[in-house]
Amino acid sequence: MAILKQLFVFAVLVLGVGCSAPKNITYFQDLENGAQITVPDNAELKLKKGDKLSIVVHARRPELASQFNLAVSSSRVGYTSLNNGSYLMSSYQVDSDGMIDFPGLGALQVEGLSRNQVVSLVKQQLREKEFFIEEDDFVVTVEFDNMFFTVLGEVARTGRYAITKDKLTIFEALGMAGDMSIQGERTNVKLIREEGSERKVYELDFTKGDIFSSPAFYLQQDDILYVEANSVRKRQATVNGNNVRSGSFWISITSVLTSIMVIFLR
């Protein structure tokens, strides 16, 4: 009888592995209605070595502005289409010294600058060299061309995604990847970020409201967001590795439980 009891307990525990519901699947569990949330103010993307950007000068006289806009040649790659779709422009790549070579202005230090700061720099240089006299005679547009982030782990669609704006949050990033699966560990999501010559790991708890104040709240180029599998998923993977999750296994377990219950009820 003792052996039968032990077999019964074992079978119940194994069934519990497959049937137990994951905990901590709700976001922001500690946020109440009307809660005040403060988010970081360092939202603007900053240029790094190797980044690409398009810089377009618009003026009342197109022939004056055209000398500052790179044309596409057959030998160029990585070009960008302007919004009006009328012509294409090549991208500038930030070199190993953090510089770009701009027509008429020469080398410009842009590493560490935001888009707005690059706009201000180019406009200032164009005025100082008297290419334009009045500020309202021309407009400078700057767009980042090759900024991406990567999502891995327990999400609907892992992959590499483009950063299309400055203030791209970790929630928007997860939304682009189809959100975490039910097996994702929401209390310990990792964001890996390149900072200089090092990579820094930020641990994010999506069940807590203080995630909004994390320095990783807004994504940067080349960020890697990794959603670890929760304990239930890990147990299932281990069980699956031992072929325990096969249909025949569960049929066998059910049969054993039925037999044990019949013996107990006699």
Solvent accessible surface area in square Angstrom, and as a share of the most:
residue,aa,sasa,rsa
1,M,140,0.63
2,A,67,0.52
3,I,124,0.63
4,L,43,0.21
5,K,116,0.49
6,Q,123,0.55
7,L,84,0.42
8,F,67,0.28
9,V,83,0.48
10,F,120,0.50
11,A,1,0.01
12,V,72,0.41
13,L,117,0.58
14,V,24,0.14
15,L,47,0.23
16,G,34,0.32
17,V,39,0.22
18,G,32,0.31
19,C,104,0.62
20,S,47,0.30
21,A,82,0.64
22,P,35,0.22
23,K,175,0.74
24,N,75,0.38
25,I,69,0.35
26,T,82,0.47
27,Y,58,0.22
28,F,58,0.24
29,Q,92,0.41
30,D,80,0.42
31,L,59,0.29
32,E,141,0.63
33,N,162,0.83
34,G,62,0.60
35,A,48,0.37
36,Q,174,0.77
37,I,79,0.40
38,T,110,0.64
39,V,63,0.36
40,P,27,0.17
41,D,141,0.73
42,N,89,0.46
43,A,7,0.05
44,E,72,0.32
45,L,6,0.03
46,K,86,0.36
47,L,2,0.01
48,K,50,0.21
49,K,105,0.45
50,G,30,0.29
51,D,9,0.05
52,K,49,0.21
53,L,0,0.00
54,S,4,0.03
55,I,2,0.01
56,V,3,0.02
57,V,2,0.01
58,H,79,0.35
59,A,23,0.18
60,R,179,0.65
61,R,142,0.52
62,P,98,0.62
63,E,119,0.53
64,L,38,0.19
65,A,3,0.03
66,S,64,0.41
67,Q,93,0.41
68,F,1,0.01
69,N,23,0.12
70,L,32,0.16
71,A,78,0.60
72,V,51,0.29
73,S,52,0.34
74,S,126,0.81
75,S,98,0.64
76,R,102,0.37
77,V,126,0.73
78,G,38,0.37
79,Y,112,0.42
80,T,35,0.20
81,S,64,0.41
82,L,25,0.12
83,N,155,0.79
84,N,106,0.54
85,G,54,0.52
86,S,81,0.52
87,Y,95,0.36
88,L,70,0.35
89,M,5,0.02
90,S,4,0.02
91,S,19,0.12
92,Y,11,0.04
93,Q,102,0.45
94,V,2,0.01
95,D,65,0.34
96,S,87,0.56
97,D,103,0.53
98,G,0,0.00
99,M,48,0.21
100,I,6,0.03
101,D,111,0.57
102,F,2,0.01
103,P,35,0.22
104,G,52,0.50
105,L,16,0.08
106,G,31,0.30
107,A,67,0.52
108,L,10,0.05
109,Q,91,0.40
110,V,0,0.00
111,E,62,0.28
112,G,39,0.37
113,L,43,0.21
114,S,1,0.01
115,R,61,0.22
116,N,100,0.51
117,Q,84,0.37
118,V,0,0.00
119,V,33,0.19
120,S,68,0.44
121,L,39,0.19
122,V,0,0.00
123,K,39,0.16
124,Q,84,0.37
125,Q,39,0.17
126,L,0,0.00
127,R,82,0.30
128,E,109,0.49
129,K,99,0.42
130,E,126,0.56
131,F,62,0.26
132,F,6,0.03
133,I,126,0.64
134,E,100,0.45
135,E,95,0.43
136,D,99,0.51
137,D,39,0.20
138,F,4,0.02
139,V,88,0.51
140,V,9,0.05
141,T,47,0.27
142,V,9,0.05
143,E,73,0.33
144,F,31,0.13
145,D,45,0.24
146,N,50,0.26
147,M,5,0.02
148,F,53,0.22
149,F,1,0.00
150,T,35,0.20
151,V,0,0.00
152,L,78,0.39
153,G,33,0.31
154,E,35,0.16
155,V,15,0.09
156,A,67,0.52
157,R,130,0.48
158,T,75,0.44
159,G,27,0.26
160,R,164,0.60
161,Y,41,0.16
162,A,44,0.34
163,I,15,0.08
164,T,110,0.64
165,K,88,0.37
166,D,26,0.13
167,K,117,0.50
168,L,6,0.03
169,T,20,0.12
170,I,0,0.00
171,F,49,0.20
172,E,64,0.29
173,A,0,0.00
174,L,5,0.02
175,G,47,0.45
176,M,67,0.30
177,A,0,0.00
178,G,27,0.26
179,D,56,0.29
180,M,10,0.05
181,S,32,0.21
182,I,87,0.44
183,Q,54,0.24
184,G,2,0.02
185,E,38,0.17
186,R,14,0.05
187,T,45,0.26
188,N,43,0.22
189,V,0,0.00
190,K,52,0.22
191,L,0,0.00
192,I,45,0.23
193,R,5,0.02
194,E,59,0.26
195,E,76,0.34
196,G,71,0.68
197,S,119,0.77
198,E,126,0.56
199,R,131,0.48
200,K,101,0.43
201,V,77,0.44
202,Y,28,0.11
203,E,121,0.54
204,L,5,0.02
205,D,38,0.20
206,F,0,0.00
207,T,4,0.02
208,K,88,0.37
209,G,9,0.09
210,D,99,0.51
211,I,5,0.02
212,F,29,0.12
213,S,68,0.44
214,S,18,0.12
215,P,73,0.46
216,A,0,0.00
217,F,10,0.04
218,Y,24,0.09
219,L,1,0.01
220,Q,52,0.23
221,Q,2,0.01
222,D,69,0.36
223,D,1,0.00
224,I,47,0.24
225,L,1,0.01
226,Y,85,0.32
227,V,0,0.00
228,E,39,0.17
229,A,21,0.16
230,N,11,0.05
231,S,65,0.42
232,V,14,0.08
233,R,75,0.28
234,K,98,0.42
235,R,93,0.34
236,Q,29,0.13
237,A,52,0.40
238,T,87,0.51
239,V,28,0.16
240,N,84,0.43
241,G,61,0.59
242,N,103,0.53
243,N,118,0.61
244,V,34,0.19
245,R,107,0.39
246,S,48,0.31
247,G,50,0.48
248,S,77,0.50
249,F,45,0.19
250,W,65,0.23
251,I,126,0.64
252,S,59,0.38
253,I,14,0.07
254,T,81,0.47
255,S,62,0.40
256,V,64,0.37
257,L,27,0.13
258,T,73,0.43
259,S,57,0.37
260,I,6,0.03
261,M,102,0.46
262,V,73,0.42
263,I,67,0.34
264,F,73,0.30
265,L,146,0.73
266,R,226,0.82
